[in-house]
Each structure stands twice: as structure tokens, then as C-alpha cells.
Amino acid sequence: MLRPFIFLFLSILPLILPAQVIGYVDSVEVHRTDTIYFEFGSDVLDEAAISAVNVLVTDRPGELELYLEGHTDAVGSGQANDDLARRRSERTLASVLAAGWPETAVEIRHFGENRLAIRSKGKERLNRRVLLRSGMPRRYARFRGQITSTDGTPIPGGAIARSRYLKDTVRADDQGYYELILPLEMGVRLDIYAKGHFFKSQMLVLSEGKPTPPLVTKLSPAVVGSKMDVEDLYFVGNQTNLLLESAPTLPRLLQFMQTSPELRIELSGHVNNPSEPQGPGTWSYNLAINRARVIYDYLIKFGIPKERLTFKGYSNWEMVNPKPKNAVDMRANRRVEIRVLETRELGARN
């Protein structure tokens, strides 16, 4: 017997918790989606369809479930198309099982002509299909957070949630509140933004039934003269190459610049060299400049106007750890900071 498997949201159970988890949702964490197509009036899988099924079955990490749904075009009677869609689903199921997918991890459905991919009454190949989705059933939480300035004033902004198969972006309302559907028992990175403020990133793991302390993200105003040490934006020792784990920080910095178009900033490069101050012309001084230039070039490449950016090297003059004791201390010195130079709309005149 085929075990029931639900792809769409099933239920939302309201909870009263002293936290941000305001309900739970049953869904599936999608691994891949494939579509196979059929000749007019046929339920026979051609070579391309069989090949796609074999690839799908081969790519089954863990204990994934499979959801099949059969469709037709709108030519013919509704009953005939329902029967044809059912046969297409069943023939696809047989191919999937023959390729090695376990029968207990599949659900099939058929919709006939009721869910056309192309709205047409005629013969449309893209409507003659079986859709295959593989994924892991997972429990999700409806999560609510709030964004405020450092003085506690609510501010509208946005949040971006990322995990292995998740990337979701939401806006906060005028009171700074936002909601996200987040997987349980899995690390999720939240990047929080608001216009005229520095951004923050943090990891969050939610567990069902365990209270979560209220998550209020306080963002520092990006005023003239303020600066931000960008978390996780570090370089390989003696190089201008970012550490591999620092690469995902670049899109966060780009999002910050896009969120606050009124800001003009300096990218400030630093090195790890616990010795006498190294001035202009020295290797450390040039390395600091070139590290800042790397970030500058990235932002320019992705559309930030040059008028909003400048870069400068600070050599070893402002190490956060003047006497580093370990690799972590040294890595923290090899960084690029943001310094706010102006806060006005580009093109504005005094």
C-alpha cells in the first residue's frame, strides 16, 4: 500500500507560547522537481521520460518521499482526460518502482485537464505531463520576529532566511514585525536589514514545544562617522583572497547597500601584523588597501554606483587584537570594515 504523503501545507496549529513560534505547519522540504511529457492521447513513457525517471531515482539521498501528479491537455471530454491522467501517473509510478524507488514512499494523484500549464483548449505538449517532486517531509514553525533600532524604536525592514533548501525573503511592517515559515531542528541563518541601519546576521534553531526567547533584532543606525565590523568577512593570511566560509557574506553586504541607497561608505582594509606601525609603501599597507579593493570591486560589479563607495587601507594601525594569541584572533585582524561617510540621497544638493 502506498503511504500517504502530503506535499502542500496541511495544517496550522495555533499555539500560545511566550515566544515567536505562533504555529506549526506540515510540509515537505523539496529536493528536486522533474516533469516528463507525453504524446497526444498516450500514456507511454518515451526514452527521455524513462531517462528522467532513472536520474530522479538515482538522486535519492536519505529517505526522500515522491509525489506524482498526472495531467492532460484540454482536448476531449473531462472524464476521458481524468482517465488518461490517471494512466499516465500509474505508468510513471511503475517506471519509478522498476528503477528502485520504494513503493511505501510514493503518492500519486491525477488532475486531468484541471491544472493546465498553458491555458489553451488545443493540443499543448506542456500540458501533457506528469510532475514529480521528491523531498523530505518536515515540520515547520511559523516564526515571528521584530526589528527595532538600538533605542527600541520599531523600524520597518526585512529578513532573509537561509538553510539547506530554504531561501525566503519577507518584509517587516511599520512596527518591525515579520513572519517566516522555518524548518524545525535545522540551523537557519537570519539576515536582518532596515534602511539607514547596519545589518545583523544570526543563526537560529527551532524545536517544537521548546520555548524560544523573544527575538528582537536591534540594528545600529548607520550615521555619519559610525562603522561596522562586518561579521565573517575575513581573508586568508598574507592574501587578498577571502576565506571560503566568508564568501556568503558578500551578498549580505550587497543587500545592505541596496537597502540603504542614501549611504556613501568607505571600505576599510586591515591586516594582522603585530609589530611596529607599517606606513605607506610597506607591504602591510598595500595589502590592506588591496583587501578593501576586493570588496569595492565586488559591489561595483553588482551594480552599486561608484559615487557611493571608496576604499582605504589602514595597515596594522587598528587591529582588533593587537596581541593575537591564536588563529581566531589573527583572523579577526584580517578584515574589511564599513565606515559611513555621508547619509543623503545621491544627487541631492545642499
TATALIN-V155764 format. One line per field, one symbol per residue. phi: phi as a letter, one per 30 degrees, with the letter a starting at -180 (. if undefined). A space follows every 10 residues. Layout:
phi: ???
This chain:
phi: .ddebcddec abcdbcbdac dclbbcabdd cabbbcbbde iccddddddd dddddeddcb dicdcbbcbc bbdcdjdddd dddddddddd ddeedddddj ddddbbbcbb bhcdbddcda dcdbedddbb cbbcacebcc cdccbbcbdd djddbdaabb cbbecbbbbb ccddcidbbb ccddhbdbcc ccbaeibdcb bacbbcbdic ecdecccccd dccejdbbdd dicbcdeibc ddeeddeddd dddddedddb dddcbccccb bcadbdecde jddddddddd dddededddd ecjddddcbb bacchcdbdd bdbdcadddd ddddbbccbd cbbaddjdcd
